[in-house]
Amino acid sequence: MNTKEILHIDENHPALMEGLEALGFTNHIAYSLPLDEILKQLPNFCGLVIRSRFPIDRHFIDHAPNLKFIARVGAGLENIDITYARAKNIALLAAPEGNRNAVGEHTLGMLLSLMNKLRPAHQSIQGGNWLREAHRGWELQGKTVGIIGYGNTGKSFAKKLQGFEVEVLCYDILPDKDDQYAQQVSLEILQQKAHILSLHIPQTEKTLGMVNQSFINEMKNPFWLLNTARGKAVVTEDLVEGLKTKKILGAGLDVLAYESSSFHSIFNSQKRPEALSYLLQSDQVLLSPHVGGWTFESHLKLAQTIVEKVAFLAL
């Protein structure tokens, strides 16, 4: 079956559809179509454009015998059965280049806000207080920043740290990832030296629960934790314990383990977990709703990146 029909399950920037149309594809929208109806239509399409609404598992893929590519308009592919898709010769496209700058800026903004206690200071003034000593902050100069995962977003964050007079170390499972912005070291050396820890890792079996009580204990210095990657990389209960003991000086979290699969909410349970309640009220914590890579500019760049990658496919 020779088809150039593409199904869009999630809404994205209009430039995505425009670009695909210019490549000769026909776009079909299924933003609100339920999964059972989508499965019935899948044989008609060579391409699928998604974000995170449905898991693209073996059952889903088996309903799409003519699928040539799946494009996820985002940085990761964890909601796709990668092994099975590749066994079916389906090309998998993601767009980490499209939002790496946004994530790098967001991470830096969270770090500076935490170290300078900007949120609690603002809230204190709103309450009619003017407490200077209580909101004395720390300087970034002279600190060691450890970055775990030195791909697109990790490199972007490291680049933005230039000019702050900090030492930047990175750890990655792949060799020879360092550059002029960060020195690659072992995880043990990073844990011995870092005052700030920033996660830029995909969600895999190896990264699930990576930052747990044991990991926190191995950190030599009290540290600030930043997570703009995936919420399940951190064991939230162990993070809370670290905050209580002040081994973790503060946490900037754009992602949480409690997020729904589509990232639309953390409030998915009638009974709120105790650890989540602690994070919501703690002055040591700065939260944002998974928007690190969600800027007006990245919205367009993600779309453009996917179009460029589809253009390289031999379809």
C-alpha positions as CSV (number, residue, x, y, z in Angstrom):
1,M,0.0,0.0,0.0
2,N,1.6,3.3,-1.1
3,T,0.2,6.1,1.0
4,K,1.3,9.5,2.2
5,E,-1.4,9.9,4.8
6,I,-0.4,11.0,8.3
7,L,-2.5,10.8,11.4
8,H,-2.0,13.5,14.1
9,I,-3.1,12.2,17.6
10,D,-2.0,15.3,19.5
11,E,-2.2,19.0,18.6
12,N,1.0,20.8,17.7
13,H,2.2,24.0,16.1
14,P,0.5,24.7,12.7
15,A,3.9,24.8,11.1
16,L,4.1,21.1,11.5
17,M,1.1,20.4,9.3
18,E,2.2,23.1,6.9
19,G,5.6,21.6,6.6
20,L,4.4,18.0,6.1
21,E,1.9,19.2,3.5
22,A,4.7,20.9,1.6
23,L,6.5,17.5,1.6
24,G,3.5,16.0,-0.2
25,F,1.8,14.4,2.8
26,T,-1.9,14.6,3.6
27,N,-2.7,15.4,7.3
28,H,-5.6,13.9,9.3
29,I,-6.6,15.1,12.7
30,A,-7.6,12.8,15.6
31,Y,-7.1,15.1,18.6
32,S,-10.2,14.0,20.4
33,L,-10.8,10.6,18.7
34,P,-10.9,7.8,21.3
35,L,-8.3,5.0,21.1
36,D,-10.7,2.3,19.8
37,E,-11.6,4.5,16.8
38,I,-8.0,5.4,16.1
39,L,-7.0,1.7,16.1
40,K,-9.7,1.1,13.4
41,Q,-8.2,3.8,11.1
42,L,-4.5,3.0,11.6
43,P,-4.1,0.8,8.5
44,N,-4.7,3.9,6.3
45,F,-1.6,5.8,7.5
46,C,2.1,5.7,6.8
47,G,2.9,8.2,9.5
48,L,1.8,9.0,13.0
49,V,2.5,12.2,14.9
50,I,2.1,12.0,18.7
51,R,3.1,13.6,22.0
52,S,1.9,11.6,25.0
53,R,-1.8,10.9,24.9
54,F,-1.6,7.2,24.3
55,P,1.1,4.6,24.8
56,I,2.3,3.3,21.5
57,D,2.6,-0.4,22.5
58,R,2.7,-3.7,20.7
59,H,-1.2,-3.8,20.5
60,F,-1.3,-0.3,18.9
61,I,1.5,-1.1,16.5
62,D,-0.1,-4.3,15.3
63,H,-3.1,-2.3,14.1
64,A,-0.8,-0.2,11.8
65,P,0.6,-2.6,9.2
66,N,1.5,0.3,6.8
67,L,3.2,2.6,9.3
68,K,6.6,3.8,8.2
69,F,7.3,6.4,10.9
70,I,6.2,7.6,14.3
71,A,7.2,11.2,15.1
72,R,7.0,12.3,18.8
73,V,7.0,16.1,19.1
74,G,9.1,16.1,22.2
75,A,12.5,14.9,23.6
76,G,11.8,11.3,24.6
77,L,10.4,8.1,23.2
78,E,9.5,6.4,26.4
79,N,5.8,6.0,25.6
80,I,6.7,3.9,22.5
81,D,7.6,0.2,22.5
82,I,10.9,1.0,20.7
83,T,12.1,-2.5,20.3
84,Y,8.9,-3.7,18.7
85,A,8.5,-0.7,16.5
86,R,12.0,-1.1,15.1
87,A,11.4,-4.8,14.6
88,K,8.5,-3.7,12.3
89,N,10.9,-1.3,10.4
90,I,9.1,1.8,11.7
91,A,11.4,4.8,11.9
92,L,11.2,6.6,15.3
93,L,11.6,10.4,15.3
94,A,11.9,12.7,18.3
95,A,12.9,16.4,18.5
96,P,15.2,17.0,21.5
97,E,17.0,19.7,19.4
98,G,13.7,21.7,19.3
99,N,13.4,22.4,23.1
100,R,17.0,22.0,24.4
101,N,17.5,25.7,24.7
102,A,14.2,26.2,26.5
103,V,15.1,23.4,29.0
104,G,18.6,24.8,29.6
105,E,17.2,28.3,30.3
106,H,14.5,26.9,32.6
107,T,17.0,24.9,34.6
108,L,19.2,27.9,35.1
109,G,16.2,30.0,36.1
110,M,15.1,27.4,38.7
111,L,18.6,27.1,40.1
112,L,19.1,30.9,40.6
113,S,15.6,31.2,42.1
114,L,16.3,28.4,44.6
115,M,19.7,29.7,45.7
116,N,18.4,33.2,46.1
117,K,15.2,32.1,47.9
118,L,13.1,34.2,45.5
119,R,9.8,32.4,45.9
120,P,9.7,32.4,49.7
121,A,10.9,36.0,49.8
122,H,8.2,37.1,47.4
123,Q,5.5,35.3,49.4
124,S,6.8,36.7,52.6
125,I,6.6,40.3,51.3
126,Q,3.0,39.5,50.1
127,G,2.3,38.6,53.7
128,G,3.4,42.0,54.9
129,N,6.9,41.0,56.0
130,W,10.3,42.5,55.1
131,L,12.7,39.8,56.4
132,R,16.2,40.3,54.9
133,E,18.2,37.9,57.0
134,A,15.7,35.1,56.6
135,H,16.1,35.3,52.9
136,R,19.8,35.6,52.6
137,G,20.9,33.5,49.6
138,W,23.9,31.7,48.1
139,E,26.1,32.7,45.1
140,L,26.7,30.3,42.3
141,Q,30.3,31.4,41.9
142,G,32.8,28.8,43.1
143,K,30.3,25.9,43.2
144,T,30.6,22.6,41.3
145,V,27.7,21.7,39.1
146,G,27.1,18.0,38.2
147,I,25.1,17.2,35.2
148,I,23.8,13.6,34.7
149,G,22.9,12.9,31.1
150,Y,25.0,15.0,28.7
151,G,22.8,15.1,25.6
152,N,20.9,18.0,24.1
153,T,19.5,19.5,27.3
154,G,22.5,18.7,29.5
155,K,24.8,20.4,27.0
156,S,22.4,23.4,26.8
157,F,22.4,23.9,30.5
158,A,26.2,23.6,30.7
159,K,26.6,26.2,28.0
160,K,24.4,28.6,29.9
161,L,26.6,28.2,33.1
162,Q,29.5,29.9,31.3
163,G,30.3,33.2,32.9
164,F,29.2,32.1,36.4
165,E,32.7,30.9,37.3
166,V,31.7,27.4,38.2
167,E,33.2,24.0,37.7
168,V,30.9,21.9,35.5
169,L,31.1,18.1,35.5
170,C,29.0,15.7,33.5
171,Y,28.3,12.0,33.7
172,D,26.9,10.0,30.8
173,I,26.6,6.3,30.0
174,L,28.3,7.0,26.7
175,P,32.0,7.8,26.5
176,D,33.6,11.0,25.0
177,K,30.6,13.2,25.6
178,D,32.4,16.1,27.2
179,D,33.1,19.4,25.5
180,Q,34.4,22.9,26.3
181,Y,31.5,23.4,28.7
182,A,31.8,20.3,30.9
183,Q,34.3,17.7,32.0
184,Q,33.1,14.1,31.8
185,V,33.8,12.1,35.0
186,S,32.6,9.0,36.7
187,L,29.5,9.1,38.7
188,E,31.5,8.5,41.9
189,I,33.7,11.6,41.2
190,L,30.6,13.7,40.4
191,Q,29.0,12.6,43.7
192,Q,32.2,13.6,45.6
193,K,32.5,17.1,44.1
194,A,29.1,18.4,43.1
195,H,27.2,21.1,45.1
196,I,24.4,21.2,42.5
197,L,23.0,18.1,40.7
198,S,20.9,18.5,37.5
199,L,19.2,15.6,35.8
200,H,18.9,15.4,32.0
201,I,18.3,11.7,31.4
202,P,15.6,9.8,29.5
203,Q,13.2,7.5,31.2
204,T,14.6,4.0,31.0
205,E,14.8,0.9,33.2
206,K,18.3,2.1,34.4
207,T,17.1,5.6,35.3
208,L,13.9,4.8,37.1
209,G,14.4,5.7,40.7
210,M,18.0,6.6,40.1
211,V,18.1,9.3,42.7
212,N,17.1,7.3,45.8
213,Q,18.3,7.2,49.4
214,S,21.4,5.4,48.6
215,F,22.3,7.9,45.8
216,I,21.6,10.8,48.1
217,N,23.9,9.3,50.8
218,E,26.7,9.0,48.3
219,M,26.6,12.7,47.6
220,K,29.5,14.1,49.8
221,N,28.2,17.7,50.0
222,P,24.7,19.1,50.8
223,F,23.3,19.9,47.4
224,W,20.6,21.5,45.3
225,L,18.7,19.1,43.0
226,L,17.2,20.1,39.7
227,N,15.0,17.8,37.6
228,T,13.8,18.9,34.2
229,A,13.9,15.4,32.8
230,R,11.5,12.8,34.0
231,G,9.8,12.6,37.4
232,K,10.3,8.9,38.0
233,A,14.1,9.3,38.0
234,V,13.7,10.5,41.6
235,V,12.2,8.6,44.5
236,T,10.0,11.3,45.9
237,E,9.9,9.9,49.4
238,D,13.7,9.8,49.6
239,L,13.9,13.4,48.2
240,V,11.6,14.6,51.0
241,E,13.8,12.9,53.6
242,G,16.8,14.6,52.1
243,L,15.1,17.9,52.3
244,K,14.2,17.3,55.9
245,T,17.7,16.4,56.9
246,K,19.1,19.3,54.8
247,K,21.3,17.0,52.8
248,I,19.3,18.4,49.9
249,L,19.3,22.2,50.3
250,G,16.6,22.7,47.8
251,A,14.9,21.1,44.8
252,G,13.7,22.6,41.5
253,L,11.3,20.2,39.9
254,D,9.7,20.7,36.5
255,V,8.7,17.0,36.5
256,L,7.2,14.7,39.2
257,A,6.7,11.0,39.6
258,Y,2.9,11.6,40.1
259,E,2.3,13.0,36.6
260,S,-0.2,11.3,34.4
261,S,1.1,9.5,31.3
262,S,0.1,12.5,29.2
263,F,1.8,15.0,31.7
264,H,-1.5,16.8,32.1
265,S,-1.7,16.7,35.9
266,I,-0.2,15.5,39.1
267,F,-3.6,15.5,40.9
268,N,-4.8,12.2,39.7
269,S,-5.6,10.5,43.0
270,Q,-8.3,11.3,45.5
271,K,-5.8,10.7,48.3
272,R,-2.8,13.0,47.9
273,P,0.5,11.2,48.6
274,E,2.2,12.5,51.8
275,A,5.4,13.2,49.9
276,L,3.6,15.3,47.3
277,S,1.9,17.3,50.1
278,Y,5.3,18.0,51.6
279,L,6.7,19.3,48.3
280,L,3.7,21.5,47.7
281,Q,4.2,23.4,51.0
282,S,8.0,23.4,51.3
283,D,9.9,26.7,51.0
284,Q,12.9,24.6,49.9
285,V,11.1,23.5,46.7
286,L,10.3,25.2,43.5
287,L,7.8,23.4,41.2
288,S,6.7,24.0,37.6
289,P,4.2,22.0,35.6
290,H,6.4,20.2,33.1
291,V,7.0,23.4,31.0
292,G,10.8,23.5,30.9
293,G,10.7,22.7,27.2
294,W,7.3,24.4,26.6
295,T,8.1,27.9,25.4
296,F,6.5,29.8,22.6
297,E,9.8,29.5,20.7
298,S,10.2,25.8,21.3
299,H,6.6,25.1,20.2
300,L,7.7,26.2,16.7
301,K,11.2,24.7,16.8
302,L,9.8,21.3,17.8
303,A,7.5,21.3,14.8
304,Q,10.3,22.4,12.4
305,T,12.6,19.7,13.7
306,I,10.1,17.0,13.0
307,V,9.4,18.3,9.5
308,E,13.2,18.3,8.8
309,K,13.6,14.7,10.0
310,V,10.6,13.4,8.1
311,A,12.0,15.0,5.0
312,F,15.1,12.8,5.3
313,L,13.1,9.6,5.3
314,A,13.0,7.7,2.1
315,L,9.2,7.3,1.8
